[in-house]
């Protein structure tokens, strides 16, 4: 797979209107970043985001964010090598 075919690893902007939004935190939703209840029975919960005014929200594109589904800048940090890597 060419690098241009890979999904964006950095933040992905999402324009949201003012109000309460349920964001998908499990990755199973068929509606992209919006929760559709697919997490039920998985032990995961949706992420509630309350906005007072329309905003551009940065969503995680790499899956390493500790605030998933929101981006926290983890994509810019170097990946740690697995502990067993030095055995080779």
Protein Blocks (a to p, Z undefined) as FASTA:
>chain_A
ZZklpccfbdcdddddeddddddfklpacnljacehlmgonlpacdddddfbdcdddddf
klpafkbcbdehlmmpccdddfklmmZZ
